[in-house]
Amino acid sequence: MGVAAFQELPVRGAAEVVPIEHETSERVVRTMVVAVPPAALVLGGWLAWGGTLHWQDLLVLAVTYTLSGLGITVGYHRLFTHRSFKTTRTLRALFAVLGSMAVEGPVIEWAATHRKHHRFSDHPGDPHSPHLDHAPGWRGALRGLGHAHVGWMFRGKDMANPARYAKDLLADRDLRFISRTFPLWVAVGLALPFGLGVALTGSVVGGLTGLLWGGAVRVFLVHHATFSINSLCHCFGGRPFATGDESRNLAWLAPATLGEAWHNNHHAFPTSARHGLGRWELDPGAWLITALERCHLAWDVVRIAPERQQARRAAGDVA
């Protein structure tokens, strides 16, 4: 199944998938979510060419990218999906809200899909593998990459069943509420850069440019950084650990993904709070978890002993 060490086994008796309600409207919404940010990037580039890009806009972009990026990578992924550490109820809620601001779906749905990916990684049943159901040759490879990057969201297939893959999260009333009110947190994620823009420039125009760069452009950048984990990190890069799938480490992508691009490491040790296992493997997400731990705001942080890592490498080096 790709990852023998996966910790969240499906609930017996629950269906693998559930039907997508209002499939047509869901498809329209997803199309807008994917299509509008690139259009905003083009607009932002045109405005920047005209000399209207200011340091305040870049600061708003940096702040909102970091917040929503950590919401996805540390919150949605390491905390909720893989339970790599524990934290306070307030911080759990904050991470769920920040992750929602990335506009990648409600937290429980996201975690269920990702757990299903780990269970069937690059095998039949994986929601977004680039290696299934595609013709051989470079055309098939490109179609596979496109499917893994964004295409899987438009195939109209049923979604991973949270009752099977995320029963623990369904039992959390805070997460149920934040998932149900997902559109509200998306709106907050757009209001924040507008407010920062106004605060930094003292003008509504500054708020609007803040909304452009810290809203739509930021969503585009976060999306395609994290989507690249599904696509690029299952096709290119090193494989220091034999994992039974095609997960790979892609060093140049690690900064933009806040450490998530050490993807082969992650598939070898899914519960590890640190994805960058090597000394020089940049992992800002792990830095945040360590900082929270030192402030007594995180505990039971999962770490992989060097001896265990070496034993796993010795079992089959495929780099």
Backbone bond lengths (Angstrom), bond angles and torsions (degrees), N, CA, C in turn:
res aa  C-N    CA-C-N  psi(-1)  N-CA   C-N-CA  omega(-1)  CA-C   N-CA-C  phi
1 M - - - 1.463 - - 1.514 112.28 -
2 G 1.325 118.38 7.22 1.458 119.36 174.03 1.507 112.86 98.34
3 V 1.348 118.29 -47.62 1.462 120.28 -176.06 1.515 108.17 -133.98
4 A 1.310 115.90 99.12 1.455 119.87 -176.31 1.516 112.10 -68.85
5 A 1.351 117.11 -23.54 1.461 120.11 -174.29 1.516 113.18 -91.70
6 F 1.333 118.19 9.65 1.465 118.84 -175.78 1.521 110.59 -64.28
7 Q 1.336 116.04 134.31 1.446 120.52 -167.47 1.512 114.69 -94.05
8 E 1.322 119.98 -17.64 1.455 121.45 -173.56 1.525 108.99 -108.43
9 L 1.339 116.64 85.75 1.450 120.01 -178.85 1.525 109.90 -72.32
10 P 1.338 117.28 147.37 1.459 119.93 -179.48 1.521 111.64 -61.30
11 V 1.318 115.89 151.86 1.453 121.86 177.72 1.524 108.82 -76.67
12 R 1.306 116.61 125.19 1.453 120.17 -178.86 1.530 110.52 -63.96
13 G 1.312 115.37 140.14 1.454 120.61 177.19 1.511 114.19 91.55
14 A 1.315 117.52 -19.98 1.466 120.41 179.07 1.521 109.18 -85.21
15 A 1.317 116.34 144.22 1.458 121.34 -179.00 1.526 110.30 -65.35
16 E 1.344 115.79 149.05 1.458 120.75 177.37 1.520 111.71 -62.75
17 V 1.322 116.61 -41.83 1.462 121.77 -174.94 1.523 109.76 -131.76
18 V 1.321 115.68 162.42 1.464 122.08 173.49 1.528 107.98 -126.39
19 P 1.333 117.76 149.36 1.470 119.63 -179.33 1.519 111.61 -62.82
20 I 1.328 115.91 147.24 1.456 121.71 174.46 1.522 108.44 -82.91
21 E 1.319 117.02 117.29 1.457 120.59 178.15 1.528 109.71 -74.50
22 H 1.327 115.77 142.11 1.470 121.21 177.20 1.528 110.27 52.31
23 E 1.324 115.55 57.67 1.460 120.89 -171.98 1.522 112.25 -59.73
24 T 1.342 117.71 -39.16 1.462 120.03 -178.22 1.520 111.40 -64.58
25 S 1.330 116.61 -48.16 1.460 119.52 179.39 1.518 111.23 -64.99
26 E 1.340 116.57 -35.06 1.465 120.34 177.17 1.523 110.22 -62.94
27 R 1.321 116.26 -40.81 1.454 120.30 179.79 1.529 110.53 -65.43
28 V 1.332 117.04 -39.31 1.466 121.12 179.46 1.527 110.07 -64.23
29 V 1.327 116.19 -44.86 1.468 120.06 -179.97 1.524 110.58 -62.15
30 R 1.329 116.90 -43.73 1.460 119.65 -179.05 1.530 111.04 -66.10
31 T 1.320 116.04 -35.76 1.464 119.25 177.47 1.523 110.47 -62.96
32 M 1.331 116.62 -43.05 1.459 120.42 178.83 1.528 111.07 -64.72
33 V 1.337 116.53 -41.60 1.462 120.44 -178.73 1.519 111.14 -63.15
34 V 1.344 116.31 -36.26 1.459 120.32 -179.62 1.521 111.96 -81.88
35 A 1.360 118.15 -33.96 1.462 121.46 -171.90 1.527 113.73 -88.19
36 V 1.333 118.23 -34.44 1.465 120.20 -175.14 1.532 112.48 -67.50
37 P 1.358 120.31 -45.48 1.467 118.57 179.93 1.522 114.95 -57.80
38 P 1.348 121.01 -41.06 1.474 118.10 176.04 1.515 112.82 -62.54
39 A 1.338 116.59 -36.50 1.460 119.49 176.74 1.525 110.61 -63.42
40 A 1.335 116.13 -38.73 1.471 120.10 176.87 1.511 111.07 -65.17
41 L 1.337 117.00 -35.86 1.464 120.11 178.13 1.523 110.64 -64.05
42 V 1.330 116.06 -40.94 1.467 119.74 177.14 1.525 109.92 -62.42
43 L 1.332 117.16 -44.95 1.463 121.03 178.22 1.524 110.68 -61.40
44 G 1.337 115.98 -44.32 1.461 119.37 179.21 1.517 111.95 -62.17
45 G 1.319 117.03 -39.78 1.459 120.57 177.70 1.516 112.00 -63.93
46 W 1.338 115.99 -40.69 1.467 120.62 178.54 1.531 110.78 -64.01
47 L 1.347 116.25 -42.78 1.466 120.16 178.67 1.530 111.11 -66.69
48 A 1.343 115.91 -39.72 1.462 118.83 178.75 1.521 110.94 -63.60
49 W 1.333 116.51 -39.23 1.456 121.11 177.42 1.525 110.68 -61.15
50 G 1.322 115.35 -31.22 1.459 120.03 178.96 1.511 114.04 -84.27
51 G 1.328 116.82 1.79 1.460 120.11 174.95 1.509 114.73 89.46
52 T 1.345 117.67 16.12 1.461 119.32 -177.09 1.528 113.26 -101.61
53 L 1.332 117.35 7.92 1.461 120.40 175.29 1.521 108.70 -87.63
54 H 1.350 117.02 125.22 1.455 122.12 -177.19 1.528 110.53 -121.02
55 W 1.319 114.83 166.08 1.459 119.33 -178.04 1.513 111.59 -60.46
56 Q 1.343 116.52 -32.06 1.466 118.58 179.27 1.525 111.56 -61.45
57 D 1.346 116.21 -38.87 1.464 119.84 178.95 1.522 110.99 -64.22
58 L 1.320 116.64 -41.67 1.469 120.32 179.88 1.522 110.85 -67.47
59 L 1.335 117.19 -35.83 1.463 120.18 177.42 1.524 110.75 -65.81
60 V 1.334 116.62 -43.59 1.464 120.54 177.57 1.528 109.88 -61.30
61 L 1.329 117.09 -42.94 1.460 121.30 178.08 1.526 110.65 -60.15
62 A 1.329 117.23 -46.31 1.464 120.92 -178.20 1.528 111.41 -63.26
63 V 1.327 116.84 -43.63 1.464 120.48 -178.61 1.524 111.05 -65.04
64 T 1.321 117.00 -48.54 1.464 119.69 -176.18 1.528 111.61 -71.45
65 Y 1.337 117.81 -34.68 1.467 120.32 176.18 1.524 109.65 -62.59
66 T 1.312 116.62 -45.57 1.460 120.63 -178.31 1.520 110.89 -63.72
67 L 1.333 117.06 -45.69 1.467 120.28 -177.27 1.526 111.87 -64.80
68 S 1.329 116.57 -50.82 1.464 118.67 -177.80 1.525 110.99 -72.36
69 G 1.338 117.37 -32.62 1.457 120.20 176.31 1.518 111.86 -63.98
70 L 1.320 117.82 -43.35 1.459 120.68 176.47 1.520 110.75 -68.02
71 G 1.324 117.24 -31.83 1.462 120.01 176.23 1.513 111.69 -60.08
72 I 1.346 116.34 -40.35 1.463 120.65 178.57 1.526 111.36 -76.42
73 T 1.324 117.33 -50.07 1.464 120.22 -170.53 1.525 112.74 -75.80
74 V 1.318 117.14 -47.46 1.461 120.27 -179.36 1.525 110.74 -85.99
75 G 1.334 116.91 -39.92 1.454 120.62 -176.45 1.516 113.52 -79.41
76 Y 1.328 116.43 -74.64 1.461 121.14 -178.59 1.531 111.93 -53.70
77 H 1.353 115.87 -45.14 1.465 119.55 -169.68 1.524 112.87 -85.82
78 R 1.322 117.41 -64.95 1.461 119.70 -170.51 1.532 112.19 -76.73
79 L 1.341 117.11 -36.51 1.464 119.64 -177.82 1.525 111.76 -81.93
80 F 1.341 117.01 -57.44 1.461 119.43 -171.25 1.527 113.33 -83.27
81 T 1.324 118.12 -42.27 1.459 119.57 -177.32 1.521 111.64 -74.89
82 H 1.335 116.97 -46.62 1.470 119.99 -171.36 1.523 114.00 -110.24
83 R 1.332 117.74 -5.27 1.468 121.17 176.47 1.527 111.82 52.50
84 S 1.345 114.52 48.45 1.463 120.85 -177.82 1.526 112.92 -74.89
85 F 1.316 116.53 -16.05 1.462 121.29 177.34 1.517 108.16 -159.47
86 K 1.306 115.35 169.72 1.458 121.18 175.38 1.515 108.56 -118.25
87 T 1.325 114.96 152.92 1.460 119.30 178.80 1.530 108.93 -150.26
88 T 1.314 116.22 -177.15 1.458 120.61 -175.81 1.525 111.13 -73.19
89 R 1.305 115.42 162.53 1.472 120.21 177.82 1.517 111.05 -60.37
90 T 1.325 117.10 -39.65 1.467 120.38 -179.35 1.520 111.27 -64.03
91 L 1.337 116.54 -44.93 1.461 119.36 179.98 1.524 112.02 -69.46
92 R 1.332 117.91 -32.94 1.467 119.92 174.76 1.528 110.01 -60.08
93 A 1.315 115.50 -45.70 1.465 119.19 179.37 1.528 110.82 -64.86
94 L 1.329 116.68 -40.92 1.463 120.26 -179.86 1.531 110.67 -63.57
95 F 1.316 117.65 -43.96 1.467 120.21 178.03 1.525 111.19 -62.40
96 A 1.327 117.32 -38.64 1.463 120.01 179.16 1.519 110.76 -65.96
97 V 1.323 117.53 -38.59 1.466 121.19 178.57 1.531 110.12 -68.47
98 L 1.323 117.37 -45.90 1.469 120.14 179.71 1.526 111.09 -62.19
99 G 1.328 116.92 -39.92 1.452 119.45 176.25 1.514 112.47 -64.20
100 S 1.327 117.09 -38.34 1.465 120.99 177.07 1.517 111.34 -62.40
101 M 1.320 117.37 -33.30 1.458 121.78 179.35 1.529 112.72 -65.05
102 A 1.342 117.18 -16.80 1.463 120.55 176.94 1.523 112.31 -76.92
103 V 1.330 117.13 -10.36 1.471 123.94 175.92 1.533 111.10 60.53
104 E 1.324 115.63 48.73 1.457 121.01 175.13 1.517 111.75 -115.14
105 G 1.322 116.98 12.01 1.455 121.56 177.48 1.514 112.00 112.15
106 P 1.343 116.99 162.75 1.468 121.09 177.92 1.516 111.63 -62.00
107 V 1.311 116.52 150.54 1.455 121.81 -171.05 1.526 112.24 -60.91
108 I 1.326 119.46 -42.11 1.461 120.34 -176.53 1.523 110.42 -69.49
109 E 1.324 117.39 -40.96 1.467 120.88 176.92 1.527 111.07 -63.17
110 W 1.336 116.68 -43.65 1.464 121.62 179.77 1.525 110.59 -60.70
111 A 1.333 116.80 -46.92 1.464 120.70 -177.62 1.527 111.18 -65.40
112 A 1.328 117.25 -40.40 1.464 120.16 179.13 1.522 110.70 -61.86
113 T 1.332 116.84 -44.46 1.469 120.71 179.18 1.520 110.57 -62.20
114 H 1.330 116.68 -42.26 1.461 119.14 -176.93 1.520 111.51 -70.41
115 R 1.317 117.91 -36.67 1.461 119.59 176.56 1.537 110.54 -65.16
116 K 1.317 116.95 -37.22 1.464 119.95 176.82 1.528 109.97 -65.34
117 H 1.325 116.79 -38.77 1.467 120.26 175.85 1.527 110.79 -57.53
118 H 1.335 117.08 -45.47 1.458 119.73 -179.37 1.523 111.70 -65.76
119 R 1.288 116.94 -37.62 1.466 119.48 -177.69 1.525 111.72 -65.47
120 F 1.340 116.66 -33.91 1.466 120.27 -175.57 1.527 112.16 -120.17
121 S 1.300 118.29 25.38 1.460 122.07 -168.71 1.527 113.00 -48.46
122 D 1.342 115.55 116.76 1.469 124.20 179.05 1.525 113.07 61.23
123 H 1.333 116.43 22.23 1.447 123.07 173.75 1.531 107.87 -125.71
124 P 1.323 118.54 163.71 1.469 120.04 178.07 1.526 111.38 -52.12
125 G 1.320 116.02 129.38 1.456 122.36 -174.78 1.515 113.12 110.90
126 D 1.342 117.54 -19.55 1.470 121.79 175.47 1.527 108.13 -67.19
127 P 1.343 118.08 124.21 1.470 119.76 -177.83 1.522 114.22 -63.50
128 H 1.341 118.03 -29.38 1.469 118.20 -171.60 1.528 113.27 -144.18
129 S 1.320 117.18 42.66 1.456 119.08 174.47 1.525 110.47 -75.85
130 P 1.334 118.68 140.61 1.471 120.59 174.87 1.527 113.02 -82.47
131 H 1.339 117.26 3.20 1.466 119.98 -170.85 1.526 113.90 -113.17
132 L 1.331 118.92 8.78 1.457 121.39 -176.52 1.517 111.53 -115.83
133 D 1.305 116.12 142.33 1.473 122.84 171.37 1.516 113.24 60.50
134 H 1.319 117.58 34.88 1.462 119.76 179.26 1.521 109.99 -130.88
135 A 1.320 115.76 147.43 1.458 121.87 -177.07 1.522 110.30 -67.07
136 P 1.328 117.68 155.94 1.471 120.15 177.29 1.519 111.38 -71.40
137 G 1.339 115.97 169.87 1.458 120.57 178.80 1.509 112.23 88.25
138 W 1.333 114.28 178.58 1.468 119.02 -174.59 1.524 112.41 -68.00
139 R 1.336 118.09 -30.65 1.464 119.19 177.28 1.526 111.07 -65.85
140 G 1.318 115.31 -42.91 1.453 118.90 176.66 1.514 112.38 -64.11
141 A 1.350 116.27 -38.04 1.462 120.18 178.23 1.523 111.34 -63.00
142 L 1.339 115.79 -42.29 1.470 119.37 178.53 1.520 111.29 -65.50
143 R 1.342 116.61 -40.73 1.459 119.10 177.54 1.524 110.81 -63.64
144 G 1.335 115.92 -38.29 1.453 119.12 177.58 1.520 112.40 -63.83
145 L 1.322 116.74 -43.09 1.461 120.40 177.63 1.524 110.97 -62.67
146 G 1.333 116.59 -43.40 1.461 120.20 178.94 1.513 111.93 -62.60
147 H 1.330 116.07 -40.87 1.464 120.02 177.55 1.524 111.06 -62.15
148 A 1.346 116.78 -47.54 1.458 120.57 -176.98 1.525 111.84 -67.68
149 H 1.337 116.53 -31.81 1.462 120.20 -175.86 1.532 111.39 -75.80
150 V 1.318 117.46 -55.98 1.469 119.90 179.97 1.525 113.32 -138.48
151 G 1.350 117.84 -23.34 1.456 119.82 -171.46 1.504 114.61 -60.52
152 W 1.331 117.71 -33.86 1.470 121.02 -176.96 1.528 112.02 -60.20
153 M 1.321 117.17 -24.45 1.459 120.12 -178.81 1.524 112.65 -74.63
154 F 1.329 117.70 -11.93 1.460 121.26 -175.74 1.522 113.18 -115.94
155 R 1.319 117.35 11.04 1.456 119.49 -175.50 1.523 112.83 -80.00
156 G 1.323 116.93 -11.08 1.457 120.13 177.11 1.515 113.80 75.57
157 K 1.346 116.89 11.00 1.457 118.78 178.53 1.528 109.98 -80.68
158 D 1.330 114.82 159.98 1.454 119.97 -179.24 1.529 110.41 -63.23
159 M 1.336 114.55 153.33 1.455 120.44 -178.43 1.526 110.67 -89.36
160 A 1.334 115.97 157.04 1.460 120.71 176.78 1.525 109.32 -58.00
161 N 1.295 116.89 135.77 1.455 122.49 -175.32 1.524 110.26 -79.21
162 P 1.337 118.70 113.67 1.469 120.06 178.88 1.523 112.84 -60.25
163 A 1.336 117.54 -29.98 1.463 119.80 179.03 1.526 111.23 -65.22
164 R 1.334 116.98 -23.31 1.464 121.66 178.16 1.518 111.85 -94.24
165 Y 1.341 116.49 -39.51 1.465 120.20 -171.23 1.529 114.21 -108.03
166 A 1.309 118.72 -9.13 1.469 118.96 -177.04 1.523 110.94 -145.01
167 K 1.329 116.17 41.72 1.461 119.72 -178.42 1.519 111.50 -61.33
168 D 1.334 116.76 -35.17 1.460 120.42 179.89 1.524 111.20 -64.39
169 L 1.331 116.95 -36.38 1.463 120.24 179.90 1.527 111.22 -75.81
170 L 1.319 116.82 -33.73 1.464 119.94 175.76 1.527 111.76 -63.57
171 A 1.325 116.71 -25.42 1.461 120.36 179.58 1.528 112.59 -79.34
172 D 1.328 116.74 -8.14 1.472 121.83 -179.33 1.523 108.71 -94.02
173 R 1.316 116.84 111.25 1.469 119.93 -174.33 1.521 112.09 -66.11
174 D 1.337 117.73 -31.51 1.465 120.21 177.62 1.525 110.35 -64.32
175 L 1.332 116.28 -44.71 1.457 119.56 -179.26 1.527 111.30 -69.01
176 R 1.327 117.19 -35.28 1.466 119.29 176.32 1.523 110.32 -61.76
177 F 1.330 116.57 -42.54 1.464 120.23 179.55 1.516 111.30 -65.59
178 I 1.334 117.30 -45.82 1.464 120.39 -178.38 1.524 110.56 -66.07
179 S 1.321 117.64 -35.53 1.460 120.28 176.69 1.526 111.22 -66.46
180 R 1.338 116.64 -43.80 1.473 119.97 -179.46 1.514 111.83 -64.38
181 T 1.322 117.09 -32.69 1.465 121.51 -176.25 1.525 111.57 -100.74
182 F 1.332 117.03 26.79 1.461 122.56 -178.28 1.529 113.51 -48.33
183 P 1.356 120.71 -46.08 1.475 119.35 179.94 1.527 113.40 -58.30
184 L 1.329 116.75 -32.23 1.466 120.10 178.31 1.518 110.48 -62.07
185 W 1.322 117.95 -42.83 1.464 120.84 -176.66 1.525 111.39 -74.70
186 V 1.328 116.32 -28.36 1.468 119.04 170.94 1.521 109.60 -62.16
187 A 1.341 116.09 -44.23 1.463 120.56 178.57 1.526 111.25 -62.80
188 V 1.327 116.89 -40.15 1.470 120.58 176.38 1.525 110.31 -61.23
189 G 1.337 115.31 -38.88 1.462 119.73 179.13 1.514 112.83 -65.98
190 L 1.304 118.32 -22.02 1.458 122.07 175.15 1.527 111.62 -91.17
191 A 1.327 116.53 -33.43 1.466 120.12 178.08 1.527 111.50 -68.17
192 L 1.332 116.32 -34.37 1.465 120.28 -178.15 1.530 112.54 -59.18
193 P 1.336 120.08 -51.94 1.471 118.28 179.89 1.525 112.88 -66.10
194 F 1.339 116.65 -31.54 1.468 118.40 175.10 1.521 109.99 -62.55
195 G 1.330 116.56 -46.93 1.462 120.14 179.56 1.512 112.70 -64.05
196 L 1.349 116.80 -39.89 1.468 119.54 177.16 1.522 111.04 -64.16
197 G 1.335 116.09 -40.03 1.462 119.85 178.81 1.517 112.06 -61.96
198 V 1.331 115.92 -43.30 1.467 120.34 178.32 1.526 109.93 -64.17
199 A 1.343 116.43 -43.64 1.467 119.98 -177.87 1.523 111.77 -64.11
200 L 1.336 117.16 -37.28 1.466 120.69 -176.48 1.523 112.61 -79.37
201 T 1.327 117.18 -30.38 1.472 120.00 -175.15 1.514 113.54 -109.47
202 G 1.320 116.90 -19.68 1.461 120.26 -177.75 1.513 112.97 73.34
203 S 1.341 117.49 20.96 1.462 119.81 -178.68 1.517 110.67 -143.56
204 V 1.337 114.57 154.35 1.467 120.38 176.54 1.528 110.26 -66.98
205 V 1.343 116.53 -34.97 1.471 119.82 177.73 1.526 109.70 -60.32
206 G 1.332 116.52 -41.86 1.463 120.35 176.77 1.518 111.30 -63.08
207 G 1.332 116.38 -34.94 1.451 120.09 175.70 1.516 111.99 -65.65
208 L 1.329 116.55 -39.77 1.465 120.63 -179.91 1.525 111.68 -68.74
209 T 1.333 116.98 -40.86 1.472 117.83 176.86 1.533 110.35 -70.13
210 G 1.336 116.92 -32.94 1.459 119.91 173.32 1.520 111.11 -62.04
211 L 1.342 116.05 -40.03 1.458 120.84 177.36 1.520 111.23 -64.59
212 L 1.333 116.49 -39.04 1.460 120.04 178.72 1.526 110.76 -62.69
213 W 1.336 116.99 -52.33 1.457 120.23 -174.10 1.528 112.52 -80.81
214 G 1.308 117.47 -41.91 1.463 120.64 -178.79 1.510 113.10 -87.75
215 G 1.347 116.75 -7.51 1.450 121.38 177.26 1.510 110.71 -104.41
216 A 1.336 115.85 -87.30 1.464 120.29 -172.38 1.527 113.24 -66.33
217 V 1.336 117.66 -45.69 1.472 119.60 -179.45 1.523 110.07 -65.85
218 R 1.308 117.09 -40.66 1.465 120.29 177.82 1.533 111.47 -61.86
219 V 1.328 117.38 -41.47 1.462 120.26 177.61 1.532 110.02 -61.12
220 F 1.340 117.13 -42.46 1.464 120.74 178.07 1.526 110.66 -58.66
221 L 1.325 117.40 -47.58 1.461 121.03 -176.34 1.527 111.62 -67.11
222 V 1.334 117.40 -43.47 1.466 120.31 178.74 1.523 110.10 -64.50
223 H 1.330 116.79 -44.46 1.458 119.98 179.37 1.517 111.86 -55.02
224 H 1.325 116.10 -53.92 1.452 118.21 -170.77 1.526 112.68 -78.24
225 A 1.320 117.21 -19.47 1.465 118.93 170.13 1.527 109.77 -68.96
226 T 1.336 116.39 -48.95 1.466 119.28 -177.77 1.528 111.75 -74.55
227 F 1.329 118.47 -35.49 1.467 119.98 176.93 1.530 110.97 -62.03
228 S 1.340 116.19 -29.35 1.460 119.68 -179.77 1.523 112.37 -66.05
229 I 1.322 117.54 -20.95 1.463 120.05 174.79 1.531 109.34 -63.25
230 N 1.335 116.67 -42.90 1.464 120.87 179.74 1.517 112.09 -67.47
231 S 1.327 116.56 -35.55 1.462 120.21 -173.26 1.525 111.29 -98.30
232 L 1.321 118.05 -71.72 1.464 121.46 -174.10 1.525 112.56 -60.82
233 C 1.330 116.81 -40.24 1.461 119.88 -175.38 1.524 113.26 -78.77
234 H 1.315 116.82 4.43 1.462 120.18 169.81 1.524 110.66 -114.10
235 C 1.344 115.95 11.43 1.470 119.77 179.67 1.518 113.87 -133.34
236 F 1.330 117.87 -31.17 1.460 120.89 -172.85 1.525 110.07 -128.81
237 G 1.335 115.93 148.83 1.453 120.24 174.78 1.518 112.60 113.11
238 G 1.337 114.81 -178.13 1.454 121.64 -175.69 1.517 112.85 -85.89
239 R 1.346 115.31 156.67 1.460 121.78 179.16 1.529 108.95 -131.12
240 P 1.312 117.73 77.31 1.465 119.22 -179.21 1.524 113.72 -67.95
241 F 1.347 118.05 -21.19 1.450 121.41 -178.81 1.528 109.75 -118.46
242 A 1.327 116.25 138.79 1.460 121.26 173.57 1.524 107.99 -79.85
243 T 1.318 116.72 114.26 1.467 121.05 -174.41 1.519 113.61 -117.14
244 G 1.326 118.14 -5.99 1.451 119.89 -178.67 1.502 113.63 81.34
245 D 1.326 116.95 7.64 1.455 121.73 176.23 1.524 108.19 -139.58
246 E 1.328 116.80 -167.31 1.468 121.45 -177.80 1.528 112.80 -105.99
247 S 1.312 118.29 20.21 1.465 120.63 179.13 1.518 109.92 -63.08
248 R 1.342 115.73 141.86 1.465 121.23 -173.90 1.528 110.94 -141.35
249 N 1.328 115.37 156.43 1.460 122.53 173.86 1.523 109.25 -92.07
250 L 1.327 116.58 129.87 1.463 121.34 -179.46 1.525 107.59 -126.10
251 A 1.343 116.08 94.67 1.459 121.36 -169.11 1.518 113.25 -59.68
252 W 1.341 118.29 -42.10 1.461 119.68 -174.64 1.529 111.91 -67.41
253 L 1.336 117.77 -19.83 1.462 121.03 -179.73 1.527 112.34 -89.15
254 A 1.324 117.43 -11.30 1.463 120.69 -175.29 1.531 113.68 -59.78
255 P 1.348 120.59 -44.74 1.473 118.28 -179.57 1.519 113.17 -60.49
256 A 1.329 117.40 -44.63 1.471 120.56 -177.55 1.518 111.98 -67.07
257 T 1.336 117.23 -28.45 1.462 120.78 -178.40 1.528 111.99 -99.35
258 L 1.303 116.79 10.04 1.461 122.77 177.05 1.533 111.84 57.60
259 G 1.343 115.48 34.04 1.450 121.42 175.44 1.511 115.37 102.60
260 E 1.331 117.73 -6.18 1.466 120.14 -176.21 1.524 113.63 -71.08
261 A 1.324 117.91 -20.04 1.462 120.43 -173.80 1.525 113.35 -75.55
262 W 1.323 117.95 -2.00 1.470 119.92 170.16 1.528 106.47 -82.74
263 H 1.330 113.94 64.02 1.457 120.79 -163.75 1.518 112.63 -78.78
264 N 1.324 117.77 -32.87 1.459 119.30 174.97 1.522 110.69 -65.68
265 N 1.330 116.22 -41.19 1.468 119.86 174.56 1.524 110.23 -55.68
266 H 1.323 115.19 -44.95 1.464 120.30 -176.87 1.528 111.44 -65.05
267 H 1.338 117.38 -41.89 1.462 119.13 179.78 1.529 111.62 -70.60
268 A 1.324 117.01 -26.04 1.463 119.74 174.84 1.521 111.02 -71.51
269 F 1.332 117.02 -37.09 1.471 122.40 -177.93 1.529 108.73 -134.54
270 P 1.321 118.86 77.46 1.472 121.43 -172.22 1.520 114.70 -60.52
271 T 1.334 118.01 -30.61 1.458 119.44 -176.63 1.523 113.60 -85.96
272 S 1.332 117.95 -3.82 1.459 120.74 -177.13 1.526 110.76 -66.29
273 A 1.323 116.22 132.18 1.465 120.39 176.16 1.514 111.30 -71.31
274 R 1.310 117.28 -23.95 1.464 122.36 178.44 1.516 109.25 -105.30
275 H 1.332 116.33 124.25 1.457 120.84 176.14 1.524 110.79 -91.73
276 G 1.324 117.14 -35.43 1.454 120.86 175.83 1.513 109.36 -80.84
277 L 1.315 117.11 91.57 1.460 120.79 -172.80 1.524 112.36 -79.32
278 G 1.328 117.48 -29.33 1.454 120.85 -179.82 1.517 112.05 -79.41
279 R 1.321 115.47 161.34 1.470 121.07 -175.64 1.520 111.80 -59.98
280 W 1.324 116.71 -36.58 1.464 120.09 -176.02 1.531 112.64 -104.19
281 E 1.316 116.52 17.13 1.465 120.40 179.36 1.533 109.37 -91.96
282 L 1.322 115.52 100.81 1.462 123.77 -173.87 1.527 110.67 -59.61
283 D 1.337 117.51 127.09 1.463 121.83 -177.47 1.535 110.67 -147.60
284 P 1.348 117.24 78.84 1.467 119.61 -179.54 1.528 113.82 -59.77
285 G 1.333 117.51 -31.65 1.458 119.54 177.40 1.516 111.77 -59.42
286 A 1.332 116.42 -42.53 1.460 120.37 177.80 1.523 111.37 -66.95
287 W 1.334 116.41 -34.08 1.470 119.07 177.38 1.521 110.40 -60.57
288 L 1.332 116.66 -41.79 1.463 120.30 179.75 1.527 110.20 -63.87
289 I 1.318 117.45 -44.11 1.466 120.27 -179.59 1.524 110.29 -61.78
290 T 1.326 116.93 -41.95 1.464 121.09 178.24 1.528 110.84 -63.35
291 A 1.340 116.75 -41.49 1.470 120.10 178.22 1.521 110.78 -62.98
292 L 1.322 117.65 -41.93 1.462 120.57 177.34 1.522 110.95 -63.49
293 E 1.326 116.63 -38.99 1.461 120.55 179.27 1.527 110.59 -63.41
294 R 1.331 116.59 -42.24 1.467 119.69 179.95 1.522 112.19 -66.36
295 C 1.335 115.87 -25.75 1.470 121.05 176.39 1.524 111.96 -90.37
296 H 1.323 116.93 8.80 1.460 123.47 -179.59 1.531 112.08 61.70
297 L 1.341 115.53 30.71 1.462 120.73 177.14 1.528 111.60 -108.34
298 A 1.328 116.31 -1.83 1.462 121.90 173.74 1.526 107.97 -140.17
299 W 1.320 115.36 145.18 1.457 119.98 179.65 1.531 109.09 -151.04
300 D 1.323 115.74 173.63 1.477 121.75 -175.52 1.531 110.21 51.43
301 V 1.323 115.53 42.76 1.461 121.05 179.67 1.536 108.56 -73.81
302 V 1.331 116.28 125.82 1.465 120.78 -177.17 1.516 109.51 -82.47
303 R 1.331 115.86 122.18 1.460 121.80 176.15 1.526 109.02 -125.57
304 I 1.308 115.78 148.10 1.461 121.49 -178.28 1.520 108.98 -102.83
305 A 1.313 117.47 119.58 1.461 122.20 -178.37 1.522 110.36 -62.92
306 P 1.336 117.04 144.04 1.475 119.74 178.46 1.521 112.77 -54.70
307 E 1.325 118.16 -34.99 1.454 121.14 -179.77 1.534 110.77 -64.78
308 R 1.317 116.35 -38.71 1.462 120.17 178.63 1.520 110.56 -68.59
309 Q 1.330 116.05 -39.57 1.465 119.42 177.05 1.523 110.57 -61.87
310 Q 1.331 116.09 -45.13 1.456 119.68 -177.98 1.521 111.32 -65.24
311 A 1.307 116.65 -37.63 1.450 120.39 179.08 1.530 110.01 -64.55
312 R 1.328 116.10 -38.62 1.462 119.87 179.91 1.538 110.63 -69.31
313 R 1.340 116.89 -37.16 1.463 120.14 176.44 1.538 110.41 -64.66
314 A 1.326 115.59 -42.93 1.461 120.14 -177.55 1.526 111.63 -65.30
315 A 1.336 115.59 -24.46 1.470 119.35 -178.73 1.522 111.82 -68.77
316 G 1.322 116.98 -18.01 1.461 118.25 178.94 1.516 111.99 166.29
317 D 1.292 117.82 88.48 1.457 123.00 178.96 1.512 108.63 -76.94
318 V 1.357 116.21 118.72 1.466 120.41 -177.38 1.524 110.61 -119.86
319 A 1.319 118.00 18.74 1.468 120.50 -178.12 1.513 110.57 -62.85
